[in-house]
Amino acid sequence: MTAETNDSIAALRTQVRATRADPAPVCFVIDNSASLKGMYGLTGLTKAQAVHQATDRLVHALADSSIEGSDLVQRFSVRLLTFATDAQPLDPKHPGWRSIEDIAKHPYSVDSDDFPVNYIPPLEPNGRTNAKAGADLVLEDFRPEGMYITIWDGGWTGEDPGESMKRIRDGAHSSHVLITGSECAPEVIFPTSTDDLPQTKQARELFEWSSPLSIQEIEQAREFGLDARPGSRSMILNASPEVLLAFIDMATRSVEDTFFGRDLSLGESR
């Protein structure tokens, strides 16, 4: 990614401010392939359950941050996509962008007191890892000012998703999180170059497809105990359960700060 490209992304992101008429877009692109049936470390959860829990946590936080007095205002639009052998919405009843107000008022499940338990449906993993189908589905209704978070648990299969992933990165803020559930795999948090990574094709690809962190995001990462430096990319490799949740909390803060009043400038060295 060139300095000119970085500058254009920074300009785009600092110009965008969410309002009730123009809410901030946040899109999750979630690996839903059969390998997510595997266990996630020592959590007692499958990887599918852990990813669902983390994603639902961010949606809860976005809903909470949209409360003003006794009202729930329309601050965010959320899109939830999955990819396996094919790509599809997580909830077929809601294939496109959905307001946070609608999600909060019509959660997937509630308890006996009508309090939301889960805002979004669980994952039902099956099939292969057709990441290109997921990226192409993103681009069918792409909002260039948005934040896009892709969560994987392994490499892609089928067609190469690289060009589609780069289009997302070049037009928006793109994050990639890889979870494996293996305690032997090295955890890499917000690398600054491919030298920080295991020398695998997948690690290099995820680095290339991830956006650089802004100065503000670097500060936010540190607040949540995540190592980030100037030049860091928004990428985590082999994320532990603790780091996955810390990243989700940081992403919530990042969305709020990006769209509600504070300018961002990229922390990457020119």
N, C-alpha and C positions, 0 to 999 in steps of 0.2 A: 504494500500500500504506500503510495507516494505521499510526500508532504502536502502536495496540492490537494490530493484526495482527502487527506486528514482535515485540511483547512475547510474544504467544502462541507464535510460532515459536521464539523464543529459549528459552522455558520448555520447550517440547517437546524441543528439541535438547539442552539441558543435563541433562534427566532421563534420557536414553537412554544406556545403557552396554552394550556388547556383551559377551556371555559365550559359552562353548561351547554352551550351551543356547539362546541367543538372539543369533546372530551379526549383525554389522552388514551391512545391505543396501546394495549399490552397483549402480546400474542405468545402463547405457549405452543411449542411444537414438540410432541412427546413420542419417543420411541415406545411402541406398543407391541414389539415382536415377542416371540415365544421365550426368548432368553430372560425376559423380565419376570418369569415365574420363579427364577432362582432366588435364593436367600440373599439378603443385604447385610453382610457382615454378621455381627452378633446381636442384631436388633430384634430378632424374632419375627421380622417382617420380610415379605418378599420385596424384591426391587420394585415391582409394580405398586405394592402398597405404600412403600416409602416415598416414591415419586408422587403418587396421588396425595399423600399426606402433606408433602412439602408444597405442592401446587395449590392445594386447597387452602393452606396456611396463607399464601400470598393473596389469594382472592379474598379471604377473610379480612386481611389487613387493608386491602384496597377499599373494601366496603366500610371498614371502621373509619378510615381516613376521609371518607366521603360524607360523614355525618356532620352537619352544622346545626347546632341547637337540637331541636327535635326532628329535623328533616334530614333525609338522605338525598343528597344532591348528585346530579349526574356529572361526575368528574372523570370517570374512566369508561372505556369500552374494552371488553375482553374477548379474545378469540381463542378457542381451545381446539387444537388439531392433533391428530395422532398419525403415525406412520408405522406400517408393518409390511405385509405383502403389497397392500395398497394404502393410500392415505385417505383419511376421512375425519369429520368432526368427532370430537370426543362424545358429544351428545348430538345424535342425528336430528333431534327436534330443534336444535339451535346451531345451524351450520355456519352462520356468519358471525359478524361482530355483535356482541350483546352488551347492553348497558350494565354497569355495576349495580344500578338501581334495580333493574329487572332480576339480576342474579340474586341480589340480597332479598328481594321480596318473594322470589320463587326458588328457594334452595332445593337441591336434589333430595335432601332428607332432613327431617326435623325430629326433635325429641318429644316427649309427652307434653311439654309446655310450649310446643311450637317454636322452640329455639333452634336455629340452624345447627345441624351436626356436620353435614357436608354440603358445601355450596355446589360441588361438581360431582359428576358420576365417577365411580371407580374405573380403573383400567381393566381391560380384559385381554391380556397379552396372548398373541398367537401369530404364527407366520414368520416371514423373513423381515429384513431391515431395509426397506426400500426408501432410503432417505431422500432420493431425488423426487419421489412422488410427494413426500411431505413438503419439501422446499417449493415445488411447483404449485402445490395447493396454496401455500402462503402467498405466492406471487399472483394468484388469480384474483385476490382482493387485497392488494398490498397497500399499506398506508405508510408512506416513506418517513413520516415523523415518529413512527412507533418504536417500541421496545420489543424485541423478539428473543425468546429464551428457548433454546433447543436442549433437551435432556436426552442423553443416549445411555446405552449400557454396552455398546460394542461397535464394531465397524459396520459399514454399509454393505449392502448386497445389491446386485442388479446394475442399473445404469449409474454412471459417475454423477454425483450431485454437485460437483465443484462449481460449475458456472452458475447454477441457481443459487447456491449458498453465497457466492460472491456478490450477486445482485442484491441479496438481502443485506449483506454487510455494507455495501457501498451506499445503500439508500436509507439505512436506519441504524439503530443500535442493536447489534447482534451478539448474543452470549451463547456459549456452548459449555455444557456441564456433562462430563462423562462419569458414570458410576459403574463400578464393577463388582463391588461386594467382596473383593479380594484384599486381605490384609497384607498380602505380599507385594501388591502393585504399588509403585511409588506415587504418592499424592503430590501433584504440582498445582499450585494456586497462583493464578494471574501471572503467567510467565512473561518475561520481557523479550525473549528471543527463542528461537528453536533450540539453542544451546542448552536451555533450561529443561528440555523435554527428553523423554526416552526417544531414542532414535528409531521411531516407527513411522510408517506412512500416515497412519491415522492421527497420531499426535501432531505431526506437521500440518496436516490438513485442517484440523480443528483450530490450530493457531492462526492459520491463514484466513479462516472464515470468521474469526472473532474480531469484534471492534476493539480499538484501544480504549482504555479507561480514561475518563476525564480526571482532572485534578481533584474535583470534588468527590468523585467516585473512589479515588485512591484514599482520600481522607475517611470516607464512609467505610470502606473495607477495613481500614485499621481500627475503626471504632468497634467493629464486630469481630476483631481478632484475626482478620485475614491479612496475610502479607501482600502488599501491593506497593509498587514503585512507579516512578515515571517511566513510561514505555510499556507498562503492563497491558496485556490483552485480557478481555473479559472472557476468560476460559479457565475451567478447573478440570483437571485430569484425575480420574480415580478418586472422586470426592467421597470422603467418609460421611456417615450420617450427620455428624455434628457440623461439618463444613457445608454440606448441602443445605441445612436449615439456616446456617449463618449467611450463606449466599442469598437465600430467599429473603431473609430479613433485610439484607443490604439492598437487594433489588427493589424492595418496597420503598425504602428510603430514597433510592436513586430516582424512581419514577416520580415520587412526590416532589423532589427538589428540581428535577429536570423540567417539570411542567407547571410548577407553581411558584415561580417568582425569582429563582436564583439562576444566574447565568452559569453556563459550563464552558470551560475551555479545556482542550485536550491536554493531558499530562504527558503525552509522548514527546520525546525530544525531536526537534526538527533537524 
